[in-house]
Amino acid sequence: MSEQAALERAYRRILAWYPRSFRADSEDEILTVLLAAAAQGQTRVGLAEAWDLIRGAVRMRLWPAAPRPRTVRAAVRLMLAGAAAELAALITVIASLGSVRAAVAAHDTAAAHAVMVHQIFDMAAIPVAVGIWLWLAWANGKGEDWARLLSVACFGLLTLAVLGMMSLHAATYAPAGLIAAATVWVIGLASVALIFTPAACRYYRPQLTPQ
Amino acid sequence: MQEATFLILTALADGTQHGYGIITEVAQISDGRVRLRAGTLYTALDRLRADGLVAVDGEEVVEGRLRRYYRLTPHGTEVLAAEAARLHANAAAALTRLRPGLAGGVA
């Protein structure tokens, strides 16, 4: 009997990888099956069995079974596209560092310093923005209501950033950067609109009991 | 539809089963070729329940262990029937095209 207790503890350690809601619903039941399938006197979890359980846990966390409305799936895809567009913007900023500075210096020496500060800010901020896009894609996909509000807040900040860029005469000196920023802004607008459609609103409502 | 999913639905087609029952049924249906593991089974069941193909049909405690029974929903029955018909049609087409070659022997 103590052999079975040891095996049960080992299984529970692996089952801890599963989402909390799934464990609350199914942990005892899945243990029944695991112990029924175990060999006589077995005290340790086999490698194949452990791999199968962990793979299941990862799959459940990445692709929750709750049926995602099409609008939310599209919003998640757009947010991933947003992260990709930010990366493209970062590459544009880095590639055009010298040419933008030269263009500004030739026309307006007073603005040169401000533009340089802005470029440094971009290089620091864009990687953070990429991270935020990915995080929001993940959390919105899970139907977290706070992620929806945070998405709106981030879209507000993004709007301010684009307006700020326009006030720095980026259209004249860094058209590629402005186009990238505008693309990101349109993606943000579309994804925020999608997560507030009626179908999406039903998905975000907190689900207390899975079925 | 993945084979494991198809076999789980098939195992439930003629009545309710508990988790371990599904595993043994699937092994039997597939002539021992498919041995479902618990992680695979419960990831699939989680999804099938969310999609409304399978529903819980009662629980009981046997020797201090929780057992939960599952059954196909009407929607699950429809989906399984459609998938079985599709596979059957594909298999029939393959056999029809193979038959001349098999009957004719060496080409």
HADDOCK unambig.tbl for C-alpha pairs under 7 A between the chains (distance, minus, plus):
assign (segid A and resid 28 and name CA) (segid B and resid 66 and name CA) 6.13 0.50 0.50
assign (segid A and resid 29 and name CA) (segid B and resid 66 and name CA) 5.22 0.50 0.50
assign (segid A and resid 29 and name CA) (segid B and resid 67 and name CA) 5.78 0.50 0.50
assign (segid A and resid 29 and name CA) (segid B and resid 68 and name CA) 6.74 0.50 0.50
assign (segid A and resid 30 and name CA) (segid B and resid 38 and name CA) 6.78 0.50 0.50
assign (segid A and resid 32 and name CA) (segid B and resid 65 and name CA) 5.78 0.50 0.50
assign (segid A and resid 32 and name CA) (segid B and resid 66 and name CA) 6.39 0.50 0.50
assign (segid A and resid 33 and name CA) (segid B and resid 19 and name CA) 6.22 0.50 0.50
assign (segid A and resid 33 and name CA) (segid B and resid 20 and name CA) 5.24 0.50 0.50
assign (segid A and resid 33 and name CA) (segid B and resid 38 and name CA) 6.79 0.50 0.50
assign (segid A and resid 34 and name CA) (segid B and resid 38 and name CA) 6.37 0.50 0.50
assign (segid A and resid 49 and name CA) (segid B and resid 37 and name CA) 6.89 0.50 0.50
assign (segid A and resid 52 and name CA) (segid B and resid 37 and name CA) 6.88 0.50 0.50
assign (segid A and resid 52 and name CA) (segid B and resid 39 and name CA) 5.29 0.50 0.50
assign (segid A and resid 52 and name CA) (segid B and resid 40 and name CA) 6.50 0.50 0.50
assign (segid A and resid 53 and name CA) (segid B and resid 39 and name CA) 4.24 0.50 0.50
assign (segid A and resid 56 and name CA) (segid B and resid 39 and name CA) 5.22 0.50 0.50
assign (segid A and resid 56 and name CA) (segid B and resid 40 and name CA) 6.17 0.50 0.50
assign (segid A and resid 56 and name CA) (segid B and resid 43 and name CA) 5.62 0.50 0.50
assign (segid A and resid 60 and name CA) (segid B and resid 43 and name CA) 6.83 0.50 0.50
assign (segid A and resid 65 and name CA) (segid B and resid 46 and name CA) 6.45 0.50 0.50
assign (segid A and resid 65 and name CA) (segid B and resid 47 and name CA) 4.82 0.50 0.50
assign (segid A and resid 65 and name CA) (segid B and resid 50 and name CA) 5.87 0.50 0.50
assign (segid A and resid 66 and name CA) (segid B and resid 50 and name CA) 5.59 0.50 0.50
assign (segid A and resid 67 and name CA) (segid B and resid 50 and name CA) 6.63 0.50 0.50
assign (segid A and resid 67 and name CA) (segid B and resid 51 and name CA) 6.69 0.50 0.50
